[in-house]
Amino acid sequence: MNFKLKKIDALIIVIMIILAGVVFYRVGFVPEKLKEKIPNIQFFKDDENKLLIVRSVSGKEILWKDIEIEGDCGKSLLGKYVREGDKITDCLGTIVFRHIPTQTLLCTYKFPLAPKLQTSIILGNDRDVSPIDEGVHFNKITNIREWWYYTVIFSKDSELPGWSATIGFCHMSWGDLKLTFKPDILVVTLHSPDGKEYGGLINKQRKEILGILGPSTLEANTPGVDLKYDKSWVKGEAPEWHVHAEDADIDKENEIIIDLDFFAPSSPLWIHSSRLFDRGAGDIANYIFTGCEVTGEVIIDGLKYDVEGIGHHEHSWSLGVLKFAVKGWDWCHMTLDNGWNIYYSKYYLTRQIFSSGLSEINPYSSLIITTDKGETITKLDNIDIKMIDSDKLFLLLKMPSELEIDAKPSLSQILLKTYDIELDIKIKSENTYEKTWKFPTYVGMKIGLNSVVGKIKWSDDDGNHEIELNGAGTIWNMRKF
């Protein structure tokens, strides 16, 4: 007897197979071969200290990179392999664990939700940066100092965990580096938490006339970011840029090639501008993208490392005459273990000879906090800075090695003041590259990795809140006599 299968019969069979698979999945049936590949990780839940501690794990070769951890928590203490005693810190809300290779839900833990930090009211034009704004400005006679730089702290999941990278393209004003005649600067630095350092800073000759005519070592175009400095370059337009850095003259003992993709999940923020409304039209201006997602690779002496982390991008330009006014600056981009980011900058109009506290009423300082990679912003305008420790540079100039920053809302920030926000952090240089130009230039710079510790507290309708802050950052200090 010949049995002929009709199309409708085949369709019914397929549907029944799919339904059977769904039922098996819902009741938890997993094939034995697949079950063997799914790790069994048991945690001890410490509610008081907001910790999850690995109590046991099946197997010795379970990689943390194969475990997806969703939720608000700190993963900086995790190593390469899952081990008993591993700690996941600062757990807030729901924490979910999934095994990536098998797409299996492992476990879920619930902690109290994090208190929400009050945010600032930001006008729309303060978060609007056009492709023209991203491009070159030093092609004007008035705007002849311009900087683009990218920084990142690589995550613990990277093959360079906890390292920092700073890449900067700088068109200096004539006279910023007196009598050197080499005002185009390229910065490429890599710093590890255990003291390894690669790269550095180099400044090369420019053949321009009046800063705008003729060839330049640093080439820049518009629109978007389009930079080239010898073999190093940046290309892109918000929210994405590709950064490529290599220069044999920067580190003559090591070969370094860096390729990083930056993605900004949120809008930028204008920090300063001499224009009130059209921020990008200012002769003095700078903006930042904070909380950027960074992926790519770093090659050191022929060895390739896959990296990822959280980074920042800043772009600034100013009048050439400011070289007579600005005697130094501190820039710091901080990535905290709880997922927050902090940006701090300070410009000095006097020579930093003595270590001392500075005035709280200071229009040349900025401190910005974001808890969600730049989606919302909390600006604290009342900033008190104390130099805890410093290194002597030259001619009695001081370069900070540790700063304490206390910040809170200013009198003009009426809404924020009602929440009694107080930030207290210490920024300490851990591993930095230093460059000095002595007679007759007398300029010093320090770039690299820093640690961040401190706390923030505030009050709202839900009560009083205090959160401990820990993390790492990238710093760039400059002092000029």
C-alpha positions in Angstrom: 0.0 0.0 0.0 1.4 3.3 -1.1 1.1 6.1 1.5 1.0 9.6 0.1 1.7 12.5 2.4 -0.4 15.6 1.6 1.0 19.1 2.1 -1.5 19.8 4.9 -0.3 16.7 6.7 3.3 17.8 6.4 2.4 21.2 7.8 0.6 19.7 10.7 3.6 17.5 11.5 6.0 20.5 11.5 3.7 22.5 13.8 3.5 19.6 16.2 7.3 19.3 16.3 7.6 23.0 17.1 4.9 22.8 19.8 6.6 19.8 21.3 9.9 21.8 21.4 8.2 24.7 23.1 6.6 22.4 25.7 9.9 20.7 26.4 11.6 24.1 26.8 8.9 25.3 29.2 9.0 22.3 31.4 12.8 22.6 31.6 13.7 19.6 29.5 17.3 20.0 28.2 19.1 17.3 26.1 21.8 15.5 28.1 24.6 16.7 25.8 23.6 20.3 26.1 23.0 20.0 29.9 26.6 18.9 30.3 27.8 22.2 28.8 25.6 24.4 31.1 27.6 25.5 34.1 26.1 25.3 37.6 27.1 28.4 39.6 25.8 28.9 43.1 25.9 32.3 44.8 25.7 33.5 48.4 23.5 36.6 48.6 24.7 39.3 51.1 21.9 41.8 51.3 23.5 44.0 53.9 26.7 44.6 51.8 24.9 44.3 48.4 27.2 41.4 47.4 26.9 38.2 45.4 29.7 35.7 46.3 30.3 32.6 44.2 29.7 29.6 46.6 30.4 26.8 44.1 31.0 26.3 40.4 30.9 23.2 38.3 34.2 22.9 36.4 37.5 24.7 36.5 37.4 26.3 33.0 34.2 28.4 33.2 35.0 31.8 31.7 33.3 35.0 33.1 33.2 36.3 29.5 30.8 33.4 28.8 28.4 34.6 31.5 26.2 37.6 30.7 25.4 39.6 33.9 22.5 42.0 33.5 21.7 44.6 36.1 23.3 47.4 38.1 26.3 45.8 39.8 30.1 46.0 40.0 32.2 43.4 38.1 35.7 44.9 38.6 36.8 42.2 41.0 36.1 39.3 38.6 39.0 37.6 36.9 39.2 35.5 33.8 37.7 32.3 35.2 34.8 31.7 37.6 36.2 30.8 41.0 34.7 30.2 44.4 34.8 33.4 46.4 34.5 35.7 43.4 32.5 38.8 44.4 30.0 40.9 42.4 29.7 44.2 44.3 27.2 47.1 44.6 24.2 45.0 43.5 21.1 47.0 43.0 17.7 45.9 41.6 17.5 42.7 39.6 20.7 40.8 38.7 20.3 38.2 36.0 22.9 35.6 34.9 22.9 33.9 31.5 25.2 31.4 29.9 26.0 32.9 26.5 27.1 29.8 24.5 23.9 27.9 25.3 21.6 31.0 25.8 20.5 29.5 29.2 19.1 31.5 32.1 21.2 30.5 35.1 19.7 32.4 38.0 18.2 35.7 39.1 18.7 37.7 42.3 16.8 40.7 43.6 18.2 43.6 45.7 16.6 46.9 46.7 16.6 49.4 43.9 19.3 52.1 43.8 18.3 55.6 44.9 18.0 58.0 42.0 20.3 61.0 41.9 18.6 64.2 41.0 19.6 65.6 37.6 20.1 69.1 36.3 17.8 70.8 33.8 19.8 71.1 30.6 18.7 73.4 27.7 18.4 71.8 24.3 21.1 73.9 22.7 23.6 72.7 25.4 23.3 69.2 24.0 23.3 70.0 20.3 26.5 69.5 18.4 26.5 69.5 14.6 29.0 67.9 12.2 30.4 71.4 11.5 31.0 71.8 15.2 32.9 68.4 15.2 35.2 69.6 12.4 38.2 71.9 12.2 38.2 75.5 13.6 41.9 76.3 13.6 41.6 77.3 9.9 40.6 80.8 11.2 43.2 83.3 12.3 41.4 83.8 15.6 40.9 80.1 16.5 44.4 78.7 16.3 44.4 76.3 19.3 42.3 73.1 19.0 42.3 69.7 20.6 40.5 66.5 19.9 41.1 63.6 22.3 39.7 60.2 23.2 40.2 58.3 26.4 39.1 54.9 27.7 39.4 52.6 30.7 39.3 49.0 29.5 37.0 46.6 31.3 37.9 43.5 33.3 36.5 41.4 30.3 39.2 42.8 28.1 42.6 41.3 27.4 44.1 44.5 28.9 41.9 44.7 32.0 42.0 48.0 33.9 44.4 49.6 31.4 43.9 53.2 30.2 44.4 54.6 26.8 44.6 58.3 25.8 44.8 59.5 22.2 45.0 63.2 21.5 45.4 65.3 18.4 46.5 68.9 19.3 47.0 72.0 17.2 48.7 74.4 19.6 49.0 78.1 19.2 52.3 79.6 18.2 54.0 80.5 21.5 52.3 77.8 23.6 55.6 75.9 23.3 57.9 78.9 23.2 60.7 78.8 20.6 60.2 75.1 19.8 58.6 75.7 16.4 57.0 72.3 16.8 53.4 73.0 18.0 51.5 70.1 16.5 51.2 67.4 19.3 50.2 63.8 19.1 49.5 61.9 22.3 49.3 58.0 22.4 49.6 56.5 25.8 48.8 53.1 27.4 49.0 52.5 31.1 48.4 49.4 33.2 47.3 49.2 36.8 50.6 47.3 37.6 52.9 50.0 36.2 53.4 49.1 32.5 53.6 52.1 30.2 53.7 52.4 26.4 53.7 55.3 24.1 54.0 59.0 25.0 53.8 62.4 23.4 55.5 64.0 20.4 55.4 67.5 19.0 56.4 68.1 15.4 57.1 71.1 13.2 54.4 73.1 11.4 55.1 75.1 8.3 52.0 77.2 8.3 52.1 80.9 8.0 49.9 82.7 10.6 48.6 79.3 11.6 46.4 78.9 8.6 48.4 78.9 5.4 50.6 76.1 4.2 51.1 72.4 5.2 50.6 71.1 8.8 51.7 67.9 10.4 48.2 67.7 11.9 45.6 67.8 9.1 41.9 68.4 9.9 38.8 68.7 7.8 35.1 69.4 8.1 32.4 68.1 8.5 32.7 65.6 11.3 36.0 64.5 12.8 38.5 63.9 10.1 42.1 64.1 11.5 45.5 62.8 10.3 48.8 63.1 12.0 51.4 61.1 10.1 50.1 57.5 10.3 47.5 58.2 13.1 44.0 59.3 12.2 40.4 59.6 13.3 37.4 59.5 11.1 33.7 59.7 12.0 30.7 61.7 12.9 28.6 61.5 16.1 27.7 59.1 17.5 30.5 56.9 16.0 34.2 57.4 15.4 37.1 55.1 14.5 40.5 56.0 16.1 43.7 54.6 14.7 47.0 55.4 16.4 50.6 54.5 15.6 53.8 56.4 15.6 57.3 55.0 15.7 58.7 58.2 17.0 56.5 58.3 20.1 57.8 55.0 21.6 61.1 54.0 20.0 61.4 50.8 22.2 58.0 49.4 21.4 55.7 49.0 18.4 52.1 50.2 19.3 49.1 50.1 17.0 45.7 51.0 18.4 42.4 50.6 16.6 39.3 51.6 18.6 35.6 52.2 17.7 33.9 54.8 19.9 30.0 54.8 20.1 28.3 57.5 22.1 24.9 56.2 23.4 23.8 59.7 24.4 23.9 63.3 23.3 27.0 65.5 24.0 27.2 68.4 26.4 28.7 71.8 25.9 31.0 72.6 28.8 32.0 76.1 27.8 31.2 78.4 24.9 31.6 82.2 24.4 28.2 82.1 22.6 25.1 81.8 24.6 22.8 80.3 22.0 24.7 79.0 19.0 27.4 77.2 21.1 29.4 76.0 18.2 29.9 79.5 16.8 31.9 80.5 19.9 35.6 81.5 19.6 36.2 79.6 22.8 34.2 76.4 23.3 34.4 72.7 24.3 32.0 69.8 24.5 32.2 66.2 25.7 30.7 62.8 24.9 30.7 60.8 28.0 30.0 57.1 28.7 31.1 56.0 25.2 31.1 52.3 24.4 34.5 51.3 23.1 35.6 48.2 21.3 38.7 47.3 19.2 42.2 45.9 19.4 45.6 47.0 20.7 48.8 45.5 19.2 52.0 45.8 21.4 55.2 44.4 19.9 53.3 42.1 17.6 50.9 40.7 20.2 47.2 41.5 19.6 44.8 42.2 22.5 41.0 42.4 22.1 39.7 45.3 24.2 36.4 46.9 25.3 35.5 49.5 27.9 33.9 52.9 28.6 35.5 56.0 27.2 35.1 59.7 26.6 35.6 62.1 23.7 36.3 65.8 24.1 36.8 68.6 21.6 37.9 72.1 22.4 39.1 75.2 20.6 40.2 78.7 21.7 41.8 82.0 20.8 45.5 82.1 20.4 45.8 85.0 22.8 44.7 82.8 25.7 48.3 81.5 25.9 49.0 84.6 27.9 46.2 83.9 30.4 46.0 80.1 31.0 48.8 78.8 33.2 47.6 75.2 33.5 44.7 72.8 33.5 43.5 69.6 35.0 41.2 67.2 33.0 39.9 64.0 34.3 37.4 61.5 32.9 36.3 58.9 35.6 34.7 55.5 35.1 33.2 54.2 38.3 32.6 50.6 39.3 28.8 51.2 39.7 28.5 52.3 36.1 28.5 56.1 36.8 30.9 58.5 35.0 32.3 61.8 36.3 34.0 64.5 34.2 36.1 67.2 36.0 38.1 70.0 34.5 39.8 73.1 35.9 41.7 75.9 34.2 44.3 78.0 36.1 45.0 81.6 35.5 47.9 81.9 37.9 51.1 79.9 38.2 50.7 76.9 40.5 53.6 77.4 42.8 52.1 76.7 46.2 49.8 73.9 47.2 46.5 75.4 48.4 42.8 75.2 48.3 41.0 77.2 45.6 38.0 79.4 45.7 34.6 77.7 45.6 33.3 80.4 43.3 35.2 79.4 40.2 33.8 79.9 36.7 36.8 77.9 35.3 35.9 74.6 36.9 33.4 72.0 35.8 32.1 68.8 37.4 29.6 66.6 35.8 28.1 63.3 36.9 26.1 60.9 34.8 24.5 57.7 36.1 23.4 56.4 32.7 26.2 57.1 30.2 25.3 60.7 29.5 21.5 60.3 29.1 21.0 62.5 32.1 23.4 65.0 33.7 24.0 66.3 37.2 26.2 69.5 37.2 27.7 70.7 40.5 28.9 74.3 40.2 30.2 74.9 43.7 33.6 73.2 43.5 36.3 73.2 46.2 39.7 71.8 45.1 42.5 70.9 47.5 45.9 69.6 46.4 46.8 66.9 48.8 50.1 65.9 47.2 52.2 67.2 44.3 55.4 66.8 42.4 57.9 69.6 41.8 58.1 70.4 38.1 60.6 73.2 37.6 61.0 76.8 38.8 58.9 76.0 41.9 55.9 74.9 39.8 53.7 72.1 41.3 52.1 69.3 39.3 49.3 67.6 41.3 49.7 63.9 42.2 46.6 63.7 44.4 43.6 66.0 44.5 40.5 66.2 46.8 37.4 67.6 45.2 34.3 68.6 47.2 31.4 69.7 45.1 27.8 70.7 45.6 25.2 72.8 43.9 25.8 76.6 43.8 23.4 79.2 45.0 22.1 79.7 41.4 21.2 75.9 41.2 18.0 76.4 43.2 16.4 73.1 42.5 19.5 71.0 43.0 20.2 72.7 46.3 17.0 71.4 47.8 18.5 67.8 47.6 21.6 68.7 49.6 23.9 66.9 47.2 27.5 66.6 48.4 30.3 64.9 46.4 33.6 64.2 48.0 36.2 62.3 45.9 40.0 61.9 45.8 41.8 61.6 42.5 45.3 60.0 42.7 47.8 59.5 39.9 48.7 55.9 39.7 50.7 55.4 36.4 51.4 58.4 34.2 53.6 59.6 31.4 55.3 63.0 32.0 56.7 65.4 29.4 58.5 68.6 30.2 59.8 71.3 27.9 62.5 73.3 29.9 64.3 76.5 29.0 62.9 78.6 27.3 59.5 76.9 27.1 58.8 75.8 30.7 55.7 73.7 30.1 55.0 70.3 31.7 52.3 67.7 31.0 51.2 64.5 32.8 48.9 62.0 31.2 47.7 58.6 32.3 45.8 56.4 34.8 44.4 57.6 38.1 42.3 56.0 40.8 39.1 57.5 42.2 37.6 56.9 45.7 35.0 58.9 47.6 31.3 59.1 48.3 28.2 61.1 47.3 25.2 61.8 49.5 21.9 63.5 49.1 18.4 63.6 50.5 14.9 63.3 48.8 11.4 62.1 49.6 12.7 58.6 50.2 15.1 59.7 52.8 18.9 60.2 53.1 21.2 58.4 50.7 25.0 57.8 50.7 26.9 55.8 48.0 30.5 54.8 48.1 32.4 55.6 44.8 35.3 53.7 43.5 36.8 53.5 40.0 39.6 54.6 37.6 40.1 57.5 35.2 42.3 59.2 32.7 44.0 62.4 33.7 45.7 65.1 31.7 47.5 67.9 33.7 49.4 70.8 32.3 51.4 73.5 34.0 53.1 76.5 32.5 55.5 79.1 34.0 
